[in-house]
């Protein structure tokens, strides 16, 4: 009798545990095929949604680059972050910026220096609120996350000094400490920092999923075959999956979770 009771209790516990596990696993409609993720092992990555790229008065705006495509993804990104936090999914921000002395930008004959030097990186400017700032430099208004997407308590914020968030940063170590396997990508710009980080995520055996309506590409956005569209195609084909914010939020709010 005791043995039968023990088996019954054990079976019930296993069933309950199985329900908890399945409740944390959700399926997303995506390209090239649907993908199942474990929300307990998932993080949302917000790539470079900072003033220099997405605000009036930032580096892009000063250089005459249209920031409207980046501004347009803010509502969908904000909704994604709110839903992720409510579901207990970790949120991690990446910010592109250099040390004040530019010691991490690379040698003068290296592409990273040459390309950024053209954008006047490091030059002083005045932020819209009147405070002193510097283009693409750490701990200034320019490198702050835009006002609509500010991090909250519990989020992780991490600087990077190359297009990929994994290059010479603690990103991989932080994700491993958290037991993260699935990465939900948002941010800008699609074909540069987002794609670079997503490619490296695939190389490191993470499962990356890009939410197409939360990422933007100002370069070539007025032509028929834009950089944005090209990135979506190659990322879906070879480096991960492409879905959208509504599908991700629907999965988070699925009945039974």
C-alpha angles and dihedrals in degrees: 000000000000089000091053091047091050091050091049093051091045091050091049092050091049091049092049091049090049091053090052092049094048091046089059093050116079133175121229125201104234146146131298087012139335116284132207119220133186106228092205087062098040132103131183112227117206108198120207100322089159137133096262090062106026110028137074108258093029127119096274093046092048090050092053094252113145109247094185094098089056093044090054094061094054097091094049091045092049091050090049093051093047092051093045093051092047089053093048094251113150118246121209126185126206120200125193110220143125136230114269091252091048089235091144099048094086135241120321093251094052122101093238091059095040096049095045094043088063088059091054094246112189095021115133119248140162120257119227089258090058097254123131115261142161131225113263094344124139122261096015133111089259093062096040118112111258115269096251094056103039115158118252132211110297096029119117120231120194135176124223130187100200132051093263118071090214097058111107093333136112093246097110093045092048093050092048091050088054093046092240120169104156122061123196108202126211132157144058151352101016101201097039123034097008094049093042092053093043092051091052090047089057091047088054092051098252118140105240123197121185120208101216098204092053096057131069142188121202094184110091095351092138096059128084096247104037131185087249093059092044091053092050091052097048095041092051093045100047117001108042140302137310122217134143140250096256091056092048093048091047089055092049091053096044112142111261096034 
